[in-house]
Amino acid sequence: MNMKIFGLFVLLLAASFVVAADATPTDTGQRISGALCQLYDLMKNIFPPLIVLVVVMAAVIYAAGHVLGQEMGARAKSWALNLIIYTTIGIIIFLLVPWLLGQVVPELNLEEACG
């Protein structure tokens, strides 16, 4: 599942470059900066609601596991635990992306440049 998260990150990065390619800045650095800003804004807008949704889903699945039979309850609890683990990984990614993007382009301060 970690490869799925990495694949999603790469897909989002590639999509940002494609969207930035439609713009007409003359400098390649501006295009890359614009793509990184779009990726950063996408992460800021998508991840927090998604994280909340997954945690609520995990809570509902865990609660349903107590109502179901023993075998299905164990599966539901396992699913809920996996959702919490993957959400934790998502939170770590969400917190590390600004730092990673800052390491890729040290001149770009994401908080100031992307608003």
C-alpha positions as CSV (number, residue, x, y, z in Angstrom):
1,M,0.0,0.0,0.0
2,N,3.0,2.3,0.5
3,M,3.7,2.1,-3.2
4,K,0.1,3.3,-3.8
5,I,0.7,6.4,-1.8
6,F,4.1,7.0,-3.5
7,G,2.4,6.4,-6.9
8,L,-0.3,9.0,-5.9
9,F,2.3,11.5,-5.0
10,V,4.2,11.0,-8.3
11,L,0.9,11.2,-10.2
12,L,0.0,14.5,-8.5
13,L,3.5,15.8,-9.2
14,A,3.2,14.9,-12.9
15,A,-0.3,16.4,-13.1
16,S,1.1,19.6,-11.6
17,F,3.8,19.8,-14.3
18,V,1.2,19.1,-17.0
19,V,-1.0,21.9,-15.7
20,A,1.9,24.2,-15.4
21,A,3.0,23.5,-19.0
22,D,-0.3,25.1,-20.2
23,A,0.8,28.5,-18.8
24,T,3.0,30.7,-20.9
25,P,5.8,31.9,-18.6
26,T,9.0,32.5,-20.4
27,D,11.3,31.2,-17.7
28,T,11.5,27.5,-16.9
29,G,12.1,28.3,-13.3
30,Q,8.7,30.1,-13.1
31,R,7.0,27.0,-14.6
32,I,8.6,24.7,-12.1
33,S,7.8,27.1,-9.3
34,G,4.2,27.3,-10.5
35,A,3.9,23.5,-10.7
36,L,5.3,23.1,-7.1
37,C,2.9,25.8,-5.8
38,Q,0.0,24.0,-7.4
39,L,1.1,20.7,-5.9
40,Y,1.5,22.4,-2.5
41,D,-1.9,24.0,-2.8
42,L,-3.5,20.7,-3.8
43,M,-1.9,18.9,-0.8
44,K,-3.1,21.7,1.5
45,N,-6.7,21.5,0.2
46,I,-7.1,17.8,-0.3
47,F,-5.3,16.1,2.6
48,P,-7.0,17.6,5.7
49,P,-10.6,16.7,4.7
50,L,-9.4,13.3,3.4
51,I,-7.6,12.5,6.6
52,V,-10.7,13.4,8.7
53,L,-12.9,11.3,6.4
54,V,-10.6,8.3,6.7
55,V,-10.4,8.5,10.5
56,V,-14.2,8.8,10.8
57,M,-14.6,5.8,8.4
58,A,-12.1,3.8,10.6
59,A,-14.1,4.7,13.7
60,V,-17.4,3.5,12.1
61,I,-15.8,0.3,10.8
62,Y,-14.3,-0.4,14.3
63,A,-17.7,0.2,16.0
64,A,-19.4,-2.0,13.5
65,G,-16.9,-4.7,14.3
66,H,-18.3,-5.0,17.8
67,V,-21.8,-5.6,16.5
68,L,-20.9,-8.2,13.9
69,G,-19.9,-11.8,14.6
70,Q,-16.5,-12.8,15.9
71,E,-14.8,-13.5,12.6
72,M,-16.3,-10.5,10.8
73,G,-15.6,-8.3,13.8
74,A,-11.9,-9.3,13.8
75,R,-11.7,-8.4,10.1
76,A,-13.4,-5.0,10.7
77,K,-11.0,-4.2,13.5
78,S,-8.1,-5.1,11.2
79,W,-9.5,-2.9,8.5
80,A,-9.9,0.0,10.9
81,L,-6.4,-0.5,12.2
82,N,-5.0,-0.4,8.6
83,L,-7.0,2.8,7.9
84,I,-5.5,4.4,10.9
85,I,-2.0,3.3,10.0
86,Y,-2.3,4.6,6.4
87,T,-3.8,7.8,7.7
88,T,-0.8,8.3,9.9
89,I,1.5,7.7,6.9
90,G,-0.6,10.3,5.0
91,I,-0.2,12.8,7.8
92,I,3.5,12.3,7.8
93,I,3.6,12.8,4.0
94,F,1.4,15.9,4.4
95,L,3.8,17.4,6.9
96,L,7.0,16.4,5.0
97,V,5.9,17.7,1.5
98,P,6.6,21.4,2.2
99,W,10.1,20.5,3.5
100,L,10.8,18.1,0.6
101,L,9.7,20.7,-1.9
102,G,11.9,23.3,-0.2
103,Q,14.8,20.9,-0.5
104,V,14.1,20.4,-4.2
105,V,14.0,24.2,-4.8
106,P,15.9,25.9,-2.0
107,E,15.1,29.4,-3.4
108,L,11.4,28.8,-3.2
109,N,9.8,29.5,0.1
110,L,6.4,27.8,-0.3
111,E,4.6,29.7,2.4
112,E,5.5,33.0,0.8
113,A,5.5,32.1,-2.9
114,C,2.3,30.1,-2.9
115,G,0.4,32.3,-0.5
